[in-house]
Amino acid sequence: MGNRIDFLQKAVNEIYQTIGDVVVMSKICQTPAWGFSSDDFYNACIAVRTFYSTTEVLDKLLKIEVVLGRSRSDTDGYQARTIDLDVVLSSEGVIETEKLIVPHPSLQDRKFVLEPLAEIAGTEEHPKLKQTIDQLLESTEDSTEVTWLDQKIINPKDHYNLSRFQYLTIEGNIGAGKTSLAQLISQEFNAKLILERFADNPFLPKFYEDMERYAFPLEMSFLADRYQRLQEDIAQFDLFKDFVVSDYDVFKSLIFAKVTLQSEEYILYKRVFDLIYRNLAKPELYIYLYQNTERLLENIKKRGRDYEQKIPAEYLDKINKGYLQFIKSQSEFNAKIIDVSEHDFIANRYDYISILEQIIA
């Protein structure tokens, strides 16, 4: 019913914002109404990567239908509607509950599903029938005529175009979620990923036991390691062609060092830092994820690294202040501070989308 192209586009937009990454989309096909007399239907299939279960996805799809004006009646039979959203396949395999059956039981009998599905997932195997979608399309008894339209659905993530930054760094305090966000963006926008590797630093557990004694060797080892690895990782990519996302910048070494080192140690440390920092590529956009200390402590406790459990709140406060002072002092830096204290972009897709909106704003 109504502007069919517009409803398809709005549905995909809502799916992207509330459910997950729209990985691939088929073209739009036009077919006669199935099972009743009506205007022709427009159909399409999309593949979505999500951290929600298939049952949760169905609940969200039903809510999207309501938002877009779908009115389900209790009468028998088919009827025209603004939008109809179905789960036809899932990585969870076979699902049979009172409210959800996957794969869709009529999948193999409907060309208006098989045609667009074959375009994006032709080699996927039906977990019950043990045939690929291409094979099911070839053998179906449905003789419905399918017409492909020139109009296309636009992928909602094209709106964000993060790759224009080429080199994006996401920073934050301990437990702020910088690595998780970097991984999400890398996966969704096909970016090369650079992650900090520090779990094997022998000074880190000792530092949390005796900060004053082990601060200088810890910060020097971090600086040397970050410089070497970042230089090696960046050298693998062409920053003029590749989109690169990292979860750290070497400058964090100076921020932490200013908090942990004695004044004489810091002066020496900064001399070494200045020598090596000038030789590194700088990010085009620097994102700082701010979380208040209470939330940081919750995250640190939740991820369960033994050596982090004794980190004092005062230390995290100083790190936060150090980052904020650094950002304010670097006028040449293209930096953005995003407060995620009241958000959970891992569990809530809307929170993740709000971060993307702030990045491109």
C-alpha positions as CSV (number, residue, x, y, z in Angstrom):
1,M,0.0,0.0,0.0
2,G,1.1,3.6,-0.6
3,N,4.6,4.5,-1.7
4,R,6.1,1.1,-1.8
5,I,9.7,2.1,-2.5
6,D,9.5,4.6,0.3
7,F,8.2,2.0,2.7
8,L,10.9,-0.4,1.8
9,Q,13.6,2.2,2.3
10,K,12.1,3.3,5.7
11,A,12.0,-0.4,6.8
12,V,15.7,-0.9,5.9
13,N,16.5,2.4,7.7
14,E,14.7,1.2,10.9
15,I,16.3,-2.2,10.7
16,Y,19.8,-0.6,10.5
17,Q,19.1,1.7,13.4
18,T,17.5,-0.9,15.7
19,I,18.7,-4.3,14.8
20,G,22.1,-4.4,13.1
21,D,24.4,-3.8,10.1
22,V,22.8,-4.2,6.7
23,V,25.5,-6.3,5.1
24,V,24.0,-6.7,1.6
25,M,20.7,-5.9,-0.2
26,S,19.0,-7.4,-3.2
27,K,17.4,-5.4,-6.0
28,I,13.7,-4.8,-5.7
29,C,11.4,-7.2,-7.6
30,Q,7.8,-6.8,-8.5
31,T,5.3,-9.7,-8.4
32,P,1.5,-10.2,-8.4
33,A,-0.2,-10.2,-5.1
34,W,-0.2,-13.7,-3.5
35,G,-3.4,-15.3,-2.4
36,F,-5.8,-12.3,-3.0
37,S,-6.6,-9.5,-5.5
38,S,-4.5,-6.4,-5.0
39,D,-1.9,-4.2,-6.7
40,D,1.5,-5.9,-7.4
41,F,3.9,-6.3,-4.4
42,Y,7.4,-5.0,-4.2
43,N,9.8,-7.4,-2.5
44,A,13.5,-7.5,-1.5
45,C,15.8,-9.4,0.8
46,I,18.6,-8.1,3.0
47,A,21.3,-9.8,5.1
48,V,21.7,-8.3,8.6
49,R,24.5,-8.9,11.0
50,T,23.2,-8.5,14.6
51,F,24.0,-9.4,18.2
52,Y,20.3,-10.0,19.0
53,S,18.8,-13.5,18.9
54,T,16.4,-14.3,16.0
55,T,13.4,-14.2,18.4
56,E,14.5,-10.7,19.5
57,V,14.9,-9.7,15.9
58,L,11.3,-10.8,15.2
59,D,10.0,-8.7,18.0
60,K,11.8,-5.7,16.7
61,L,10.6,-6.3,13.2
62,L,7.0,-6.4,14.4
63,K,7.5,-3.0,16.1
64,I,8.9,-1.6,12.9
65,E,5.8,-2.8,11.0
66,V,3.7,-0.9,13.5
67,V,5.8,2.3,13.2
68,L,5.3,2.1,9.4
69,G,1.6,1.8,9.7
70,R,1.1,-2.0,9.4
71,S,-2.2,-3.0,10.9
72,R,-2.6,-6.7,11.5
73,S,-6.2,-7.9,11.6
74,D,-7.6,-11.1,13.1
75,T,-9.4,-12.0,9.9
76,D,-8.3,-15.0,7.9
77,G,-6.4,-14.6,4.6
78,Y,-4.0,-12.1,3.1
79,Q,-4.5,-8.4,2.7
80,A,-2.6,-5.4,1.4
81,R,-0.3,-3.7,3.9
82,T,2.3,-1.0,4.0
83,I,5.1,-3.3,4.9
84,D,5.6,-7.0,5.8
85,L,8.9,-8.1,7.4
86,D,9.8,-11.7,7.7
87,V,12.8,-13.7,8.9
88,V,13.5,-16.4,6.2
89,L,16.9,-17.7,7.3
90,S,19.0,-17.4,10.4
91,S,22.5,-18.4,11.4
92,E,20.8,-20.1,14.4
93,G,19.6,-22.7,12.0
94,V,16.2,-24.3,12.5
95,I,13.8,-22.5,14.9
96,E,10.3,-23.8,15.7
97,T,8.3,-21.9,18.3
98,E,4.7,-20.8,18.6
99,K,5.5,-17.4,17.2
100,L,8.5,-18.1,14.9
101,I,9.4,-20.8,12.3
102,V,12.8,-20.5,10.6
103,P,13.5,-21.2,7.8
104,H,10.2,-19.8,6.6
105,P,8.0,-22.9,5.9
106,S,6.9,-21.6,2.5
107,L,10.3,-20.3,1.4
108,Q,10.8,-23.0,-1.3
109,D,7.4,-22.3,-2.9
110,R,7.5,-18.6,-3.4
111,K,9.6,-17.0,-6.2
112,F,9.0,-13.5,-4.7
113,V,11.2,-14.7,-1.9
114,L,13.6,-17.0,-3.7
115,E,14.5,-14.6,-6.5
116,P,15.8,-11.7,-4.3
117,L,17.2,-14.2,-1.7
118,A,19.2,-16.0,-4.4
119,E,20.7,-12.7,-5.4
120,I,22.3,-12.2,-2.0
121,A,22.5,-15.8,-0.6
122,G,22.3,-18.2,-3.5
123,T,24.8,-20.6,-2.1
124,E,23.3,-20.7,1.4
125,E,21.9,-24.1,2.2
126,H,18.4,-24.7,3.5
127,P,19.0,-26.4,6.8
128,K,16.1,-28.8,6.4
129,L,15.8,-29.4,2.7
130,K,19.6,-29.6,2.3
131,Q,19.5,-27.6,-1.0
132,T,21.0,-24.3,-1.8
133,I,18.7,-21.3,-2.5
134,D,19.8,-21.4,-6.1
135,Q,18.8,-25.0,-6.3
136,L,15.4,-24.3,-4.7
137,L,14.8,-21.5,-7.1
138,E,15.6,-23.7,-10.1
139,S,13.2,-26.5,-8.9
140,T,10.3,-24.5,-7.5
141,E,6.9,-25.1,-8.9
142,D,6.0,-21.5,-8.5
143,S,5.6,-20.0,-12.0
144,T,5.0,-16.4,-10.9
145,E,6.4,-13.8,-13.2
146,V,9.1,-11.6,-11.5
147,T,10.0,-8.2,-12.7
148,W,13.1,-6.4,-11.5
149,L,12.9,-2.7,-10.9
150,D,15.5,0.0,-11.7
151,Q,14.9,1.7,-8.4
152,K,17.2,0.7,-5.6
153,I,17.1,0.7,-1.8
154,I,20.0,2.8,-0.4
155,N,22.0,1.2,2.4
156,P,21.6,3.4,5.5
157,K,25.2,3.1,6.5
158,D,26.2,5.0,3.3
159,H,24.9,8.1,5.2
160,Y,27.9,7.9,7.6
161,N,30.7,7.4,5.1
162,L,33.3,7.1,7.9
163,S,36.0,6.0,5.4
164,R,36.4,9.7,4.3
165,F,38.5,10.0,7.5
166,Q,40.9,7.3,6.2
167,Y,42.6,7.1,9.6
168,L,40.3,7.2,12.7
169,T,41.5,6.7,16.3
170,I,39.2,5.8,19.1
171,E,40.6,6.5,22.6
172,G,39.3,6.4,26.1
173,N,40.1,5.6,29.7
174,I,40.5,2.1,31.0
175,G,37.2,0.3,30.5
176,A,35.6,3.0,28.3
177,G,34.8,0.6,25.4
178,K,37.3,2.0,22.9
179,T,38.3,-1.5,21.6
180,S,34.7,-2.7,21.3
181,L,33.7,0.4,19.3
182,A,36.8,0.1,17.1
183,Q,35.9,-3.5,16.3
184,L,32.2,-2.6,15.6
185,I,33.2,0.2,13.2
186,S,35.9,-2.0,11.5
187,Q,33.4,-4.8,10.9
188,E,30.6,-2.6,9.7
189,F,32.5,-0.3,7.5
190,N,35.2,-2.7,6.2
191,A,38.0,-0.9,7.9
192,K,41.5,-2.2,8.6
193,L,41.8,-2.6,12.4
194,I,44.7,-1.8,14.6
195,L,44.4,-2.9,18.2
196,E,46.7,-2.2,21.1
197,R,48.4,-5.4,22.4
198,F,49.5,-5.1,26.0
199,A,48.3,-8.2,27.9
200,D,51.8,-9.6,28.0
201,N,53.4,-6.5,29.5
202,P,55.3,-7.9,32.5
203,F,55.2,-4.6,34.4
204,L,51.5,-4.0,34.3
205,P,50.4,-6.4,37.2
206,K,53.4,-5.1,39.2
207,F,52.4,-1.5,38.5
208,Y,48.9,-2.0,40.0
209,E,50.5,-3.5,43.1
210,D,53.2,-0.7,43.5
211,M,52.5,2.2,41.2
212,E,55.4,4.4,42.3
213,R,58.1,1.8,41.9
214,Y,57.0,0.4,38.6
215,A,55.6,3.5,36.8
216,F,58.7,4.5,34.9
217,P,59.6,1.0,33.5
218,L,56.0,0.5,32.7
219,E,55.5,3.7,30.8
220,M,58.8,3.3,28.9
221,S,57.9,-0.2,27.9
222,F,54.5,0.9,26.7
223,L,56.0,3.7,24.7
224,A,58.5,1.5,23.0
225,D,55.9,-1.2,22.3
226,R,53.2,1.2,21.1
227,Y,55.6,3.0,18.8
228,Q,57.0,-0.1,17.3
229,R,53.7,-1.9,16.8
230,L,51.8,1.1,15.5
231,Q,54.6,1.9,13.0
232,E,54.5,-1.7,11.8
233,D,50.8,-1.9,11.6
234,I,50.4,1.4,9.7
235,A,53.1,0.4,7.3
236,Q,50.9,-2.5,6.1
237,F,48.3,-0.1,4.9
238,D,48.0,2.7,2.3
239,L,46.4,5.6,4.2
240,F,45.5,7.1,0.9
241,K,43.4,4.1,-0.1
242,D,42.6,2.1,3.1
243,F,40.3,3.0,5.8
244,V,42.1,2.4,9.1
245,V,40.6,2.3,12.6
246,S,42.7,2.0,15.7
247,D,41.8,1.8,19.4
248,Y,44.9,3.8,20.6
249,D,47.3,6.6,19.7
250,V,50.8,6.8,21.0
251,F,50.0,10.1,22.5
252,K,48.2,8.2,25.3
253,S,51.6,7.2,26.6
254,L,52.3,10.9,27.4
255,I,48.9,11.3,29.1
256,F,49.4,8.2,31.3
257,A,53.0,9.1,32.0
258,K,52.1,12.6,33.2
259,V,49.8,11.0,35.8
260,T,52.1,8.2,36.9
261,L,55.6,9.6,36.8
262,Q,57.5,11.9,39.1
263,S,58.4,15.3,37.6
264,E,62.0,14.4,36.9
265,E,61.0,11.1,35.3
266,Y,58.4,12.9,33.2
267,I,60.9,15.4,31.8
268,L,63.2,12.6,30.6
269,Y,60.2,10.6,29.3
270,K,58.9,13.5,27.3
271,R,62.2,14.1,25.6
272,V,62.2,10.5,24.3
273,F,58.5,10.8,23.4
274,D,58.9,13.9,21.3
275,L,61.7,12.3,19.3
276,I,59.6,9.3,18.2
277,Y,56.2,10.9,18.0
278,R,57.1,13.2,15.1
279,N,57.8,10.2,12.9
280,L,54.3,8.6,13.3
281,A,51.2,9.1,11.1
282,K,48.6,11.2,12.9
283,P,44.9,10.2,12.8
284,E,42.5,12.4,10.8
285,L,39.9,12.1,13.5
286,Y,40.5,11.5,17.2
287,I,37.5,10.3,19.2
288,Y,37.6,10.3,23.0
289,L,35.0,8.1,24.7
290,Y,34.3,9.7,28.0
291,Q,32.8,7.7,30.8
292,N,32.4,8.8,34.4
293,T,34.5,7.0,37.0
294,E,31.7,5.1,38.5
295,R,30.8,3.5,35.2
296,L,34.4,2.8,34.4
297,L,34.8,0.9,37.6
298,E,31.7,-1.1,36.8
299,N,33.1,-2.0,33.3
300,I,36.5,-3.0,34.8
301,K,34.8,-5.3,37.3
302,K,32.6,-6.8,34.6
303,R,35.5,-7.7,32.3
304,G,37.3,-9.4,35.2
305,R,41.0,-8.8,34.6
306,D,42.5,-9.7,38.0
307,Y,45.3,-7.1,37.8
308,E,42.8,-4.3,37.1
309,Q,40.5,-4.9,40.0
310,K,42.6,-2.8,42.4
311,I,42.7,0.3,40.2
312,P,41.7,3.3,42.5
313,A,39.0,5.7,41.4
314,E,41.4,8.6,41.9
315,Y,43.7,7.1,39.2
316,L,40.9,6.9,36.7
317,D,39.9,10.5,37.5
318,K,43.4,11.7,36.8
319,I,43.5,9.8,33.5
320,N,40.2,11.3,32.4
321,K,41.4,14.8,33.3
322,G,44.7,14.2,31.4
323,Y,42.9,13.2,28.2
324,L,40.6,16.2,28.4
325,Q,43.5,18.6,29.0
326,F,45.4,17.0,26.1
327,I,42.5,17.4,23.7
328,K,42.0,21.1,24.7
329,S,45.7,21.8,24.2
330,Q,46.0,20.3,20.7
331,S,44.4,22.9,18.5
332,E,45.6,21.2,15.4
333,F,43.9,17.9,16.3
334,N,40.6,17.1,14.8
335,A,39.2,15.7,18.0
336,K,35.7,14.9,19.3
337,I,34.7,14.0,22.9
338,I,31.7,11.7,23.1
339,D,30.1,11.1,26.5
340,V,29.0,7.5,26.7
341,S,28.4,7.4,30.5
342,E,24.7,6.8,30.1
343,H,24.9,4.6,27.0
344,D,25.6,1.0,26.2
345,F,26.5,0.8,22.5
346,I,27.2,-3.0,22.8
347,A,23.8,-4.0,24.1
348,N,21.7,-1.2,22.4
349,R,21.9,-0.5,18.7
350,Y,20.4,2.9,19.1
351,D,23.3,4.0,21.4
352,Y,25.8,2.8,18.7
353,I,24.0,4.7,16.0
354,S,24.0,7.9,18.2
355,I,27.8,7.6,18.4
356,L,28.0,7.4,14.6
357,E,25.8,10.5,14.3
358,Q,28.1,12.4,16.6
359,I,31.2,11.3,14.7
360,I,30.0,12.7,11.4
361,A,28.3,15.8,12.9
